[in-house]
Amino acid sequence: MKKGIVIAMGDDVFTENPRITVHHSLTLDGEQAWVLTIKNVNMDDTGDYMCSLNTNTNLRKLYHLSVVVPPKIVDADTSSDVEVKEGERVLLHCGASGKPDPSYKWRREDSSLIHTSGKTELMVVGRELVIPKALKEHAGAYLCIATNGVPPSVSKRILLTVRFRPLIQASASEVWVNLGSCVNLSCVVDAFPEPNMVWLKDLGEPITTAHRSDYHLHDSSATQVQKHVTGLLYVNSSRWIMTLTVEDVHEGDLLGYRCRANNSEGVAEARVVIYSKLQSYGVQ
C-alpha cells in the first residue's frame, strides 16, 4: 500500500504499472514472505510503503523509499562562453538537476588560482562565480562542478575571453653591431583580439619583405640579398613574438625601429635602436 492505495494483495497486483511486481517466497528461516519489486525506479516512486497482515493483531510494517538522482547540468541555467572587455564585471552561473539538490564548485581548467574580490583560491564554492573587474589574467577555461553525493559528478566548461589593448615589449632598447653583420630584433606582443602587427622605421616607413627596396647588392657578390626579413611566432591566442632581421648592416641602417601592434582596444609600440660598435669606441 502507498498513500492509502492498495498495490497488491497476496500474489495479486492491482496496479496497472508494469514496473511493479509481487512474488511469494520463503526466507532462509523457512518463513513466508511477499516481496514487492519496482523496476526502473523514478522520482514518482518516492514515498512510504506499508506491508499489512490481516491477522487478529493487524500487523504492519512501514517502509520509506527515497529515490536519488545523480546531478545533470541544465544548460538553460548555465552560462555559455563569455567575452568581456578588460575592466568589466564577469558573472558566471551554473545550474544542475538532481536529488538531493547539487552543490557547486568552480575551478580553472589548468588548475591555476582564481582571483576574485581580493581573494585567491584554487576552488570557489557556490552557483555563481563573480569577478568584479576582469583582467587579461582571468582569461581561460573555467569548470563548474556539480555534486550531490550520487555518482557521477558532472561539470560544464565555460571559456572566458577578455579583450584588452596590446602590451608590447622589445627584447632590448638598443643593439650594438658591427657594420656588415646582420642583427635580429624581437618584440613580445600580448593582446586580444589578435592585433595588426608591423615593423616601422623611425620616420614611420613600414618595413615589408615585398618591395624592391628591400633588396640590395651584396658588396662581395653580384647576387641580390634580402635586406629585411620579418617574422611572427604564435605563442598562444593572446601572445605573439615579432621578429625583424636586418641583413648586412650599413650606416643607413643605424636608426630606430618600432614594433607596433593595434587592435579594437588600442595601440602600443616599442622602439629598438641599432648602433655601430665603432660608435662605442668613439670612431667616426
ABEGO torsion letter per residue (X at the ends): XBGGBBABBEABBABABAABBBBBBBBAAGBBBBBBBBBGBBAAABEBBBBBBBBAAGBBBBBBBBBBBBBBBBAAABBBBBBBBBGBBBBBBBBBBEOBBBBBBBBBAAGBBBBBGGBBBABBBEABBBBABBBAAABEBBBBBBBAGBOBBBBBBBBBBBBBBBBBBBABABBBBBBGBBBBBBBBBBBOBBBBBBBBBAAGBBBBAABAAABBBBAABABBBBABBBBBBBABAABBBBBBBBBGBBAAABBBBBBBBBBAAEBBBBBBBBBBAAAAAGBX
